[in-house]
Amino acid sequence: MAVGEFPFPNMHAIPGFKLGIASAGIKRPGRKDVVVMEAVEGSEVVGVFTTNAFCAAPVTVCKERLAQGQPRVFITNTGNANACTGESGLTNAKAVCAEVARIMSVKESDVLPFSTGVIGEPLPVAKIMPVLADAIANLNESNWLDAGIGIMTTDTRPKGATESFVHQGETIYVSGIAKGSGMIKPNMATMLGYVATNAKVQRSVLQGLLMDATNKSFNRITVDGDTSTNDSGLLIATGKTNLPEITEAQGEYFEKLSAAVISVHEQLAKAIVTDGEGATKFVTVNVTGGADAEEPLKVAYAVAHSPLIKTALFASDPNWGRIVAAIGYAGIKDLDASQVRVHLGGVLIVEEGGRAASYTEEQGQAVMKQPSITIDIDLARGEFADRVWTTDLSHDYVTINADYRS
């Protein structure tokens, strides 16, 4: 189940970046489940990863290799997370990378592994190895849609976003794909995300840009409050342009690139939420009036994570008491409840410590029946604001996750 229409866009090819797909039948025969991506030599690559202490073997390998060099080939498999697999998991991840390196005649350290799927089961190396050559032979700058399909797990649709802009007569492109549907409350990344641009960007500037884009997108979404063992996000700059290298996070060129990269990340983040497991509602929680930067986010996540609120959203039940209860336990010191104002889809529902005099149940019911809902909360304590995107919680979420391994 997914909320609304989110068609895969006509993606801009990124000069110097190719994608190839193959089928290893890891979980289902014939399914596209192995994706190889290649950035041209000299590309800058940066990443953000899960903070889960049980991070998957591929995450460990990626972090080590990014810290030591400049990898430019990426191998992804779905159907198996290669997480909580101990030393053998690391050995298997490196073995797959070694085979990719052999076929492509690159250094083993140039290859980064990514996995997603069931936790705790050995990586099916015997299935993956024979199809690597097929994925590599399939490498092409236009394979974004097939790659978007190839990285899916419980996703019901591929997720892509693309932007472009002109600077001094040169066109810069930004394109990206992501996967994610459940176990979504990322810390520093999404489930899996790959964004590329043909701009030439100094590595430290690129890392800062990725952190900023991630914090405004993938770090502002939640489906179920769980943080995956495999969350990973890459930003690749191939440098295939005549424009000079961006060496500082300032100036017109950087601002244009930043806007495009953030836009792609935000579109992908919204696509993940609208495809949340069992989701029937897409919900934006806006919080203003915070005394510091933390307060709005605390309140937004308290509301977005609440099972009581999420089930009320699924039932289209305007049970506004659950919203104020979540605001109250969000951990805001000395919060004056009498100053808090809450709007549901533009309808004032709470003010002066209780239900707004103008509010009627019929107004709330009309809002809650919509597939896209906005909850606006004003804490009236200061000038800080933030927002989180989330979903409702349906019967199908339980079914999907109860049957995940079958």
FILUM-694687 format. One record per residue (C-alpha): chain; x, y, z; residue number from 1. Coordinates in steps of 0.1 Angstrom, whole numbers, plus 5000, padded with zeros to 4 digits. Each point is the difference from the previous one (the first is absolute). Layout:
chaine A, x X, y Y, z Z, num NUM $
...
REM end
This chain:
chaine A, x 5000, y 5000, z 5000, num 1 $
chaine A, x 5012, y 5035, z 4992, num 2 $
chaine A, x 4986, y 5035, z 5004, num 3 $
chaine A, x 4993, y 5021, z 4969, num 4 $
chaine A, x 5017, y 5000, z 4967, num 5 $
chaine A, x 5038, y 5001, z 5000, num 6 $
chaine A, x 5010, y 4991, z 4964, num 7 $
chaine A, x 5037, y 4993, z 4993, num 8 $
chaine A, x 5013, y 5031, z 4982, num 9 $
chaine A, x 5017, y 5003, z 4966, num 10 $
chaine A, x 5035, y 5000, z 5016, num 11 $
chaine A, x 5029, y 5021, z 4988, num 12 $
chaine A, x 5030, y 4979, z 4991, num 13 $
chaine A, x 5031, y 5010, z 5020, num 14 $
chaine A, x 5031, y 5002, z 4978, num 15 $
chaine A, x 5026, y 4976, z 5015, num 16 $
chaine A, x 4975, y 4979, z 5020, num 17 $
chaine A, x 4986, y 4966, z 4989, num 18 $
chaine A, x 4977, y 4974, z 5014, num 19 $
chaine A, x 4996, y 4963, z 4992, num 20 $
chaine A, x 4975, y 4975, z 5012, num 21 $
chaine A, x 4997, y 4962, z 5002, num 22 $
chaine A, x 4979, y 4973, z 5016, num 23 $
chaine A, x 5015, y 4976, z 5026, num 24 $
chaine A, x 4967, y 4986, z 5013, num 25 $
chaine A, x 5010, y 5007, z 5036, num 26 $
chaine A, x 4965, y 5001, z 5013, num 27 $
chaine A, x 4979, y 4993, z 4969, num 28 $
chaine A, x 5010, y 4985, z 4966, num 29 $
chaine A, x 5003, y 5025, z 4972, num 30 $
chaine A, x 4999, y 5031, z 5022, num 31 $
chaine A, x 5025, y 5028, z 4993, num 32 $
chaine A, x 5019, y 5000, z 5032, num 33 $
chaine A, x 5037, y 5008, z 4992, num 34 $
chaine A, x 5010, y 5035, z 4990, num 35 $
chaine A, x 5035, y 5012, z 4990, num 36 $
chaine A, x 5007, y 5038, z 4997, num 37 $
chaine A, x 5032, y 5015, z 4987, num 38 $
chaine A, x 5013, y 5035, z 5003, num 39 $
chaine A, x 5027, y 5012, z 4976, num 40 $
chaine A, x 5036, y 5001, z 5013, num 41 $
chaine A, x 5007, y 5032, z 5019, num 42 $
chaine A, x 4964, y 5003, z 5014, num 43 $
chaine A, x 4996, y 5011, z 5036, num 44 $
chaine A, x 4978, y 4977, z 5021, num 45 $
chaine A, x 4987, y 5007, z 5035, num 46 $
chaine A, x 4976, y 4981, z 5022, num 47 $
chaine A, x 4979, y 5000, z 5031, num 48 $
chaine A, x 4991, y 4969, z 5020, num 49 $
chaine A, x 4978, y 4985, z 5027, num 50 $
chaine A, x 5009, y 5005, z 5037, num 51 $
chaine A, x 4986, y 4966, z 5009, num 52 $
chaine A, x 5026, y 4982, z 5022, num 53 $
chaine A, x 4992, y 4968, z 4981, num 54 $
chaine A, x 5009, y 5016, z 4967, num 55 $
chaine A, x 5001, y 4976, z 4971, num 56 $
chaine A, x 5033, y 4986, z 4986, num 57 $
chaine A, x 4997, y 5020, z 4968, num 58 $
chaine A, x 4997, y 5032, z 5020, num 59 $
chaine A, x 5032, y 4992, z 5018, num 60 $
chaine A, x 5018, y 4994, z 4968, num 61 $
chaine A, x 4987, y 5031, z 4984, num 62 $
chaine A, x 5010, y 5023, z 5029, num 63 $
chaine A, x 5035, y 4985, z 5000, num 64 $
chaine A, x 5006, y 5003, z 4963, num 65 $
chaine A, x 4986, y 5036, z 4998, num 66 $
chaine A, x 5023, y 5010, z 5028, num 67 $
chaine A, x 5030, y 4985, z 4983, num 68 $
chaine A, x 4995, y 5009, z 4963, num 69 $
chaine A, x 4976, y 5010, z 4973, num 70 $
chaine A, x 4978, y 4970, z 4989, num 71 $
chaine A, x 4980, y 5004, z 4968, num 72 $
chaine A, x 4982, y 4967, z 4995, num 73 $
chaine A, x 4970, y 4990, z 5020, num 74 $
chaine A, x 4984, y 4965, z 5002, num 75 $
chaine A, x 4965, y 4997, z 5016, num 76 $
chaine A, x 4980, y 4968, z 5007, num 77 $
chaine A, x 4965, y 4998, z 5013, num 78 $
chaine A, x 4983, y 4971, z 5018, num 79 $
chaine A, x 5027, y 4996, z 5026, num 80 $
chaine A, x 5014, y 5027, z 5023, num 81 $
chaine A, x 5033, y 4982, z 5009, num 82 $
chaine A, x 4994, y 5015, z 5035, num 83 $
chaine A, x 5008, y 4984, z 5034, num 84 $
chaine A, x 5021, y 4974, z 4980, num 85 $
chaine A, x 5033, y 5004, z 5019, num 86 $
chaine A, x 5034, y 4995, z 4984, num 87 $
chaine A, x 4985, y 4979, z 4972, num 88 $
chaine A, x 4978, y 5029, z 4990, num 89 $
chaine A, x 5031, y 5022, z 4995, num 90 $
chaine A, x 5017, y 4972, z 4981, num 91 $
chaine A, x 4971, y 4996, z 4977, num 92 $
chaine A, x 4995, y 5037, z 4993, num 93 $
chaine A, x 5037, y 5003, z 4991, num 94 $
chaine A, x 4999, y 4969, z 4978, num 95 $
chaine A, x 4972, y 5015, z 4979, num 96 $
chaine A, x 5019, y 5032, z 4997, num 97 $
chaine A, x 5031, y 4981, z 4990, num 98 $
chaine A, x 4982, y 4983, z 4972, num 99 $
chaine A, x 4986, y 5033, z 4987, num 100 $
chaine A, x 5035, y 5014, z 5001, num 101 $
chaine A, x 5014, y 4971, z 4981, num 102 $
chaine A, x 4973, y 5003, z 4972, num 103 $
chaine A, x 5004, y 5037, z 4997, num 104 $
chaine A, x 5038, y 5001, z 5004, num 105 $
chaine A, x 4999, y 5025, z 5030, num 106 $
chaine A, x 5015, y 4998, z 5034, num 107 $
chaine A, x 4980, y 4981, z 5026, num 108 $
chaine A, x 5000, y 5030, z 5022, num 109 $
chaine A, x 4982, y 5019, z 4972, num 110 $
chaine A, x 4969, y 4980, z 5006, num 111 $
chaine A, x 4973, y 5007, z 5026, num 112 $
chaine A, x 4974, y 4973, z 5010, num 113 $
chaine A, x 4964, y 5007, z 5010, num 114 $
chaine A, x 4974, y 4975, z 5011, num 115 $
chaine A, x 4963, y 5002, z 5011, num 116 $
chaine A, x 4975, y 4973, z 5011, num 117 $
chaine A, x 4998, y 4974, z 5027, num 118 $
chaine A, x 5023, y 5005, z 5030, num 119 $
chaine A, x 5020, y 4971, z 5015, num 120 $
chaine A, x 5003, y 4977, z 4969, num 121 $
chaine A, x 5032, y 4993, z 4981, num 122 $
chaine A, x 5005, y 5020, z 4968, num 123 $
chaine A, x 4992, y 4976, z 4971, num 124 $
chaine A, x 5034, y 5005, z 4983, num 125 $
chaine A, x 4994, y 4969, z 4978, num 126 $
chaine A, x 4970, y 5017, z 4984, num 127 $
chaine A, x 5015, y 5035, z 4997, num 128 $
chaine A, x 5034, y 4991, z 4985, num 129 $
chaine A, x 4988, y 4985, z 4967, num 130 $
chaine A, x 4979, y 5030, z 4990, num 131 $
chaine A, x 5025, y 5028, z 5008, num 132 $
chaine A, x 5014, y 4998, z 4964, num 133 $
chaine A, x 4964, y 5005, z 4987, num 134 $
chaine A, x 4994, y 5031, z 5021, num 135 $
chaine A, x 5034, y 5014, z 4990, num 136 $
chaine A, x 4993, y 4993, z 4963, num 137 $
chaine A, x 4967, y 5019, z 5004, num 138 $
chaine A, x 5016, y 5032, z 5013, num 139 $
chaine A, x 4984, y 5030, z 4983, num 140 $
chaine A, x 4994, y 5037, z 5010, num 141 $
chaine A, x 4963, y 4996, z 4993, num 142 $
chaine A, x 4992, y 4970, z 5022, num 143 $
chaine A, x 4985, y 5020, z 5029, num 144 $
chaine A, x 4966, y 4984, z 5000, num 145 $
chaine A, x 5013, y 4964, z 4999, num 146 $
chaine A, x 5024, y 5008, z 5028, num 147 $
chaine A, x 4972, y 5016, z 5020, num 148 $
chaine A, x 4981, y 4968, z 4997, num 149 $
chaine A, x 5031, y 4979, z 5007, num 150 $
chaine A, x 5006, y 5015, z 5034, num 151 $
chaine A, x 4964, y 4995, z 5013, num 152 $
chaine A, x 4990, y 4977, z 5028, num 153 $
chaine A, x 4965, y 5004, z 5014, num 154 $
chaine A, x 4996, y 5032, z 4979, num 155 $
chaine A, x 4970, y 5000, z 4977, num 156 $
chaine A, x 5015, y 5024, z 4975, num 157 $
chaine A, x 5035, y 5013, z 4990, num 158 $
chaine A, x 5010, y 5034, z 5013, num 159 $
chaine A, x 5019, y 5026, z 4979, num 160 $
chaine A, x 5005, y 5037, z 4998, num 161 $
chaine A, x 5019, y 5023, z 4976, num 162 $
chaine A, x 5008, y 5036, z 4997, num 163 $
chaine A, x 5022, y 5022, z 4977, num 164 $
chaine A, x 5011, y 5036, z 4998, num 165 $
chaine A, x 5021, y 5022, z 4977, num 166 $
chaine A, x 5030, y 5019, z 5012, num 167 $
chaine A, x 5022, y 5021, z 4977, num 168 $
chaine A, x 4986, y 4982, z 4970, num 169 $
chaine A, x 5007, y 4965, z 5014, num 170 $
chaine A, x 4973, y 4976, z 5011, num 171 $
chaine A, x 5004, y 4982, z 5033, num 172 $
chaine A, x 4979, y 4969, z 5007, num 173 $
chaine A, x 4991, y 4983, z 5033, num 174 $
chaine A, x 4982, y 4967, z 5000, num 175 $
chaine A, x 4994, y 4974, z 5027, num 176 $
chaine A, x 4982, y 4968, z 5011, num 177 $
chaine A, x 4991, y 4987, z 5034, num 178 $
chaine A, x 4983, y 4970, z 5016, num 179 $
chaine A, x 4982, y 4998, z 5032, num 180 $
chaine A, x 4965, y 4991, z 5012, num 181 $
chaine A, x 5003, y 4988, z 5036, num 182 $
chaine A, x 5025, y 5001, z 5028, num 183 $
chaine A, x 5002, y 5037, z 4992, num 184 $
chaine A, x 5014, y 5024, z 5026, num 185 $
chaine A, x 5034, y 5007, z 4986, num 186 $
chaine A, x 5030, y 5014, z 5018, num 187 $
chaine A, x 5023, y 5016, z 4974, num 188 $
chaine A, x 4985, y 4982, z 4970, num 189 $
chaine A, x 4970, y 4982, z 4985, num 190 $
chaine A, x 4996, y 4963, z 4994, num 191 $
chaine A, x 5021, y 5003, z 4968, num 192 $
chaine A, x 5004, y 5031, z 4979, num 193 $
chaine A, x 5023, y 5009, z 4971, num 194 $
chaine A, x 5001, y 5036, z 4986, num 195 $
chaine A, x 5024, y 5011, z 4973, num 196 $
chaine A, x 5009, y 5032, z 4983, num 197 $
chaine A, x 5024, y 5010, z 4972, num 198 $
chaine A, x 5013, y 5030, z 5020, num 199 $
chaine A, x 5036, y 5000, z 5011, num 200 $
chaine A, x 5000, y 5005, z 5038, num 201 $
chaine A, x 5028, y 4999, z 5026, num 202 $
chaine A, x 4995, y 4970, z 5023, num 203 $
chaine A, x 4996, y 5019, z 5032, num 204 $
chaine A, x 4974, y 5023, z 4984, num 205 $
chaine A, x 4982, y 4970, z 4986, num 206 $
chaine A, x 4999, y 4983, z 5034, num 207 $
chaine A, x 4986, y 5031, z 5016, num 208 $
chaine A, x 4974, y 5003, z 4972, num 209 $
chaine A, x 4989, y 4964, z 5005, num 210 $
chaine A, x 4997, y 5005, z 5038, num 211 $
chaine A, x 4978, y 5031, z 4995, num 212 $
chaine A, x 4978, y 4983, z 4974, num 213 $
chaine A, x 4997, y 4969, z 5021, num 214 $
chaine A, x 4990, y 5019, z 5031, num 215 $
chaine A, x 4973, y 5018, z 4980, num 216 $
chaine A, x 4986, y 4969, z 4985, num 217 $
chaine A, x 5008, y 4964, z 5011, num 218 $
chaine A, x 5006, y 5011, z 5036, num 219 $
chaine A, x 4965, y 5015, z 5000, num 220 $
chaine A, x 4980, y 4970, z 4991, num 221 $
chaine A, x 4985, y 4971, z 5021, num 222 $
chaine A, x 4977, y 4971, z 4992, num 223 $
chaine A, x 5004, y 4979, z 5031, num 224 $
chaine A, x 5027, y 5015, z 5021, num 225 $
chaine A, x 5025, y 4972, z 4993, num 226 $
chaine A, x 5036, y 5007, z 4988, num 227 $
chaine A, x 5013, y 4974, z 4976, num 228 $
chaine A, x 5034, y 4982, z 5003, num 229 $
chaine A, x 5007, y 5009, z 4963, num 230 $
chaine A, x 4991, y 5036, z 4995, num 231 $
chaine A, x 5024, y 5015, z 4974, num 232 $
chaine A, x 5000, y 5030, z 4978, num 233 $
chaine A, x 5025, y 5011, z 4974, num 234 $
chaine A, x 5006, y 5032, z 4981, num 235 $
chaine A, x 5022, y 4998, z 4969, num 236 $
chaine A, x 5015, y 5029, z 4981, num 237 $
chaine A, x 5014, y 4988, z 4966, num 238 $
chaine A, x 5015, y 5034, z 4991, num 239 $
chaine A, x 4990, y 4995, z 4963, num 240 $
chaine A, x 4995, y 5037, z 4993, num 241 $
chaine A, x 5020, y 5029, z 4988, num 242 $
chaine A, x 4991, y 5021, z 5030, num 243 $
chaine A, x 5027, y 5004, z 5027, num 244 $
chaine A, x 5001, y 4979, z 5031, num 245 $
chaine A, x 4979, y 5012, z 5029, num 246 $
chaine A, x 5025, y 5005, z 5029, num 247 $
chaine A, x 4978, y 5019, z 5025, num 248 $
chaine A, x 4965, y 4997, z 5013, num 249 $
chaine A, x 4990, y 5035, z 4987, num 250 $
chaine A, x 4994, y 5019, z 4968, num 251 $
chaine A, x 4973, y 4999, z 4974, num 252 $
chaine A, x 5012, y 4967, z 4984, num 253 $
chaine A, x 5001, y 4982, z 5033, num 254 $
chaine A, x 4966, y 5013, z 5010, num 255 $
chaine A, x 4985, y 4988, z 4968, num 256 $
chaine A, x 5015, y 4965, z 5005, num 257 $
chaine A, x 4990, y 4999, z 5036, num 258 $
chaine A, x 4964, y 5008, z 4991, num 259 $
chaine A, x 4999, y 4973, z 4974, num 260 $
chaine A, x 5016, y 4973, z 5022, num 261 $
chaine A, x 4977, y 5009, z 5030, num 262 $
chaine A, x 4970, y 4999, z 4976, num 263 $
chaine A, x 5009, y 4965, z 4988, num 264 $
chaine A, x 5005, y 4988, z 5035, num 265 $
chaine A, x 4967, y 5014, z 5012, num 266 $
chaine A, x 4981, y 4985, z 4971, num 267 $
chaine A, x 5015, y 4966, z 5008, num 268 $
chaine A, x 4992, y 5003, z 5037, num 269 $
chaine A, x 4964, y 5008, z 4992, num 270 $
chaine A, x 4998, y 4971, z 4976, num 271 $
chaine A, x 5012, y 4977, z 5028, num 272 $
chaine A, x 4974, y 5012, z 5024, num 273 $
chaine A, x 4971, y 4998, z 4974, num 274 $
chaine A, x 5011, y 4964, z 4994, num 275 $
chaine A, x 5002, y 4992, z 5037, num 276 $
chaine A, x 4990, y 4964, z 5008, num 277 $
chaine A, x 4962, y 4999, z 5001, num 278 $
chaine A, x 4997, y 5038, z 4998, num 279 $
chaine A, x 4967, y 5016, z 4991, num 280 $
chaine A, x 5009, y 5036, z 5011, num 281 $
chaine A, x 5029, y 5023, z 4994, num 282 $
chaine A, x 5004, y 5023, z 5030, num 283 $
chaine A, x 5021, y 5031, z 5004, num 284 $
chaine A, x 5006, y 5012, z 5036, num 285 $
chaine A, x 5011, y 5036, z 5001, num 286 $
chaine A, x 5012, y 5014, z 5034, num 287 $
chaine A, x 5007, y 5037, z 5005, num 288 $
chaine A, x 5008, y 5022, z 5030, num 289 $
chaine A, x 5028, y 4979, z 5015, num 290 $
chaine A, x 5023, y 5016, z 5025, num 291 $
chaine A, x 5030, y 4982, z 4984, num 292 $
chaine A, x 5006, y 4978, z 4970, num 293 $
chaine A, x 4993, y 4967, z 5019, num 294 $
chaine A, x 4965, y 5009, z 5013, num 295 $
chaine A, x 4982, y 4999, z 4967, num 296 $
chaine A, x 5015, y 4967, z 4990, num 297 $
chaine A, x 4993, y 4984, z 5033, num 298 $
chaine A, x 4963, y 5009, z 4997, num 299 $
chaine A, x 4998, y 4991, z 4963, num 300 $
chaine A, x 5014, y 4965, z 5006, num 301 $
chaine A, x 4979, y 4995, z 5032, num 302 $
chaine A, x 4969, y 5006, z 4978, num 303 $
chaine A, x 5013, y 4981, z 4970, num 304 $
chaine A, x 5011, y 4969, z 5020, num 305 $
chaine A, x 4968, y 4997, z 5021, num 306 $
chaine A, x 4982, y 4967, z 4992, num 307 $
chaine A, x 4968, y 5015, z 5014, num 308 $
chaine A, x 5002, y 5030, z 4977, num 309 $
chaine A, x 5010, y 4978, z 4970, num 310 $
chaine A, x 4971, y 4976, z 5005, num 311 $
chaine A, x 4976, y 5029, z 5004, num 312 $
chaine A, x 5013, y 5013, z 4967, num 313 $
chaine A, x 4994, y 4966, z 4984, num 314 $
chaine A, x 4964, y 5000, z 5014, num 315 $
chaine A, x 4995, y 5037, z 4989, num 316 $
chaine A, x 4991, y 5007, z 5036, num 317 $
chaine A, x 5006, y 5036, z 5010, num 318 $
chaine A, x 5010, y 4990, z 5035, num 319 $
chaine A, x 5020, y 5032, z 5007, num 320 $
chaine A, x 5005, y 4991, z 5037, num 321 $
chaine A, x 5027, y 4975, z 4988, num 322 $
chaine A, x 5019, y 5028, z 4983, num 323 $
chaine A, x 5001, y 5023, z 5030, num 324 $
chaine A, x 5010, y 4970, z 5022, num 325 $
chaine A, x 5030, y 4994, z 4978, num 326 $
chaine A, x 5010, y 5036, z 5001, num 327 $
chaine A, x 4998, y 4999, z 5037, num 328 $
chaine A, x 5023, y 4970, z 5004, num 329 $
chaine A, x 5025, y 5012, z 4974, num 330 $
chaine A, x 5024, y 5013, z 5027, num 331 $
chaine A, x 4996, y 5037, z 4996, num 332 $
chaine A, x 5011, y 5015, z 5033, num 333 $
chaine A, x 4975, y 5025, z 5016, num 334 $
chaine A, x 4976, y 4998, z 4970, num 335 $
chaine A, x 4970, y 5024, z 5005, num 336 $
chaine A, x 4972, y 4979, z 4986, num 337 $
chaine A, x 4977, y 5030, z 5000, num 338 $
chaine A, x 5022, y 5017, z 4973, num 339 $
chaine A, x 5001, y 4970, z 4976, num 340 $
chaine A, x 4979, y 5001, z 4969, num 341 $
chaine A, x 4993, y 4970, z 4978, num 342 $
chaine A, x 4985, y 5000, z 4965, num 343 $
chaine A, x 4988, y 4969, z 4981, num 344 $
chaine A, x 5000, y 5006, z 4963, num 345 $
chaine A, x 4996, y 5037, z 5006, num 346 $
chaine A, x 4972, y 4996, z 5025, num 347 $
chaine A, x 5008, y 5013, z 5035, num 348 $
chaine A, x 4994, y 4972, z 5024, num 349 $
chaine A, x 5018, y 5010, z 5032, num 350 $
chaine A, x 5007, y 5034, z 5017, num 351 $
chaine A, x 5001, y 5014, z 5035, num 352 $
chaine A, x 5006, y 4965, z 5015, num 353 $
chaine A, x 4969, y 4983, z 4985, num 354 $
chaine A, x 4979, y 4995, z 4970, num 355 $
chaine A, x 4996, y 5031, z 4978, num 356 $
chaine A, x 4965, y 5016, z 5004, num 357 $
chaine A, x 4996, y 5001, z 4962, num 358 $
chaine A, x 5009, y 4963, z 4995, num 359 $
chaine A, x 4974, y 4974, z 4991, num 360 $
chaine A, x 5004, y 4962, z 4996, num 361 $
chaine A, x 4987, y 5003, z 4964, num 362 $
chaine A, x 5029, y 5023, z 4991, num 363 $
chaine A, x 5025, y 4975, z 5014, num 364 $
chaine A, x 4984, y 4971, z 4984, num 365 $
chaine A, x 5001, y 5017, z 4966, num 366 $
chaine A, x 5038, y 5005, z 5003, num 367 $
chaine A, x 5008, y 4965, z 5013, num 368 $
chaine A, x 4983, y 4984, z 4970, num 369 $
chaine A, x 5025, y 5016, z 4976, num 370 $
chaine A, x 5030, y 4979, z 4988, num 371 $
chaine A, x 5024, y 5029, z 5008, num 372 $
chaine A, x 4997, y 5017, z 5034, num 373 $
chaine A, x 5019, y 5028, z 5017, num 374 $
chaine A, x 5003, y 5005, z 5037, num 375 $
chaine A, x 5013, y 5034, z 5010, num 376 $
chaine A, x 5012, y 5006, z 5036, num 377 $
chaine A, x 5010, y 5034, z 5014, num 378 $
chaine A, x 5019, y 4997, z 5033, num 379 $
chaine A, x 5001, y 5038, z 5004, num 380 $
chaine A, x 5034, y 4999, z 5017, num 381 $
chaine A, x 5024, y 5015, z 4974, num 382 $
chaine A, x 5009, y 5001, z 4963, num 383 $
chaine A, x 5012, y 4965, z 4993, num 384 $
chaine A, x 4981, y 4976, z 4977, num 385 $
chaine A, x 5003, y 4966, z 4984, num 386 $
chaine A, x 4979, y 4973, z 4983, num 387 $
chaine A, x 4997, y 4963, z 4996, num 388 $
chaine A, x 4982, y 4979, z 4974, num 389 $
chaine A, x 4983, y 4968, z 5012, num 390 $
chaine A, x 4971, y 4976, z 4993, num 391 $
chaine A, x 4971, y 4983, z 5017, num 392 $
chaine A, x 5002, y 4965, z 5014, num 393 $
chaine A, x 4977, y 4975, z 4984, num 394 $
chaine A, x 4991, y 4963, z 5002, num 395 $
chaine A, x 5021, y 4994, z 4969, num 396 $
chaine A, x 5031, y 5012, z 5018, num 397 $
chaine A, x 4997, y 4971, z 5025, num 398 $
chaine A, x 4992, y 4976, z 4972, num 399 $
chaine A, x 5030, y 5010, z 4978, num 400 $
chaine A, x 5025, y 4997, z 5029, num 401 $
chaine A, x 4984, y 4968, z 5014, num 402 $
chaine A, x 5005, y 4984, z 4966, num 403 $
chaine A, x 5033, y 5017, z 4992, num 404 $
chaine A, x 5021, y 4968, z 5000, num 405 $
chaine A, x 4974, y 4977, z 4984, num 406 $
REM end
